[in-house]
Amino acid sequence: MLYTVQISAIKTLKNTMPNIDFIDITVKSSVEPWTIFAPTWEMVNKYKDRGDSAVFDEQYVKLMRQRFKQNTKPFFTVIKNAREGDVALACYCPAGNFCHRVILKDILQKIDKKLVYGGEMLVNQKQLS
């Protein structure tokens, strides 16, 4: 199953859900091969300056199309792993806010219509204290 998650929740969630594969998809801290899913610094900075989610969304989808044409393997690896186990796409945006992890989730579900999304993984307040 595919999930999304804020990076700050991962440490706590790993203790209660150790079998989930957390994939960092940020420009700041992702590692190969997952850097393919990161937006560019230019995109991130423009979004932070202007707050225009529609422009970011359009740019990110275009970037993912280009990267998919160049290298489909990471896309299909995430899909395969999410169909065989649990995968969470992770970035720094707070849950419920505009975020590219949700856009990527939508893209992956367009590639594989049978890919199941389990939702945003959250840590309740009791677990945080």
Solvent accessible surface area in square Angstrom, and as a share of the most:
residue,aa,sasa,rsa
1,M,79,0.35
2,L,0,0.00
3,Y,38,0.14
4,T,0,0.00
5,V,0,0.00
6,Q,47,0.21
7,I,37,0.19
8,S,83,0.54
9,A,11,0.09
10,I,26,0.13
11,K,167,0.71
12,T,34,0.20
13,L,8,0.04
14,K,106,0.45
15,N,120,0.62
16,T,81,0.47
17,M,78,0.35
18,P,99,0.62
19,N,138,0.71
20,I,16,0.08
21,D,60,0.31
22,F,32,0.13
23,I,1,0.00
24,D,34,0.18
25,I,0,0.00
26,T,7,0.04
27,V,42,0.24
28,K,140,0.59
29,S,47,0.31
30,S,17,0.11
31,V,103,0.59
32,E,132,0.59
33,P,64,0.40
34,W,40,0.14
35,T,47,0.27
36,I,24,0.12
37,F,0,0.00
38,A,6,0.05
39,P,4,0.02
40,T,49,0.28
41,W,126,0.44
42,E,110,0.49
43,M,16,0.07
44,V,25,0.15
45,N,74,0.38
46,K,71,0.30
47,Y,64,0.24
48,K,145,0.61
49,D,122,0.63
50,R,171,0.62
51,G,48,0.47
52,D,61,0.32
53,S,42,0.27
54,A,73,0.57
55,V,69,0.40
56,F,12,0.05
57,D,53,0.27
58,E,130,0.58
59,Q,59,0.26
60,Y,0,0.00
61,V,35,0.20
62,K,122,0.52
63,L,26,0.13
64,M,2,0.01
65,R,156,0.57
66,Q,82,0.36
67,R,49,0.18
68,F,56,0.24
69,K,169,0.71
70,Q,150,0.67
71,N,72,0.37
72,T,56,0.33
73,K,152,0.64
74,P,6,0.04
75,F,1,0.00
76,F,98,0.41
77,T,42,0.24
78,V,0,0.00
79,I,9,0.05
80,K,114,0.48
81,N,46,0.23
82,A,1,0.01
83,R,134,0.49
84,E,125,0.56
85,G,35,0.34
86,D,51,0.27
87,V,1,0.00
88,A,0,0.00
89,L,0,0.00
90,A,0,0.00
91,C,1,0.01
92,Y,99,0.38
93,C,40,0.24
94,P,67,0.42
95,A,38,0.29
96,G,84,0.81
97,N,89,0.46
98,F,62,0.26
99,C,5,0.03
100,H,12,0.05
101,R,3,0.01
102,V,60,0.34
103,I,15,0.08
104,L,0,0.00
105,K,23,0.10
106,D,58,0.30
107,I,27,0.13
108,L,0,0.00
109,Q,50,0.22
110,K,147,0.62
111,I,55,0.28
112,D,21,0.11
113,K,165,0.70
114,K,152,0.64
115,L,5,0.03
116,V,86,0.49
117,Y,65,0.25
118,G,37,0.36
119,G,20,0.19
120,E,51,0.23
121,M,14,0.06
122,L,120,0.60
123,V,20,0.11
124,N,87,0.45
125,Q,138,0.62
126,K,176,0.75
127,Q,74,0.33
128,L,102,0.51
129,S,129,0.83
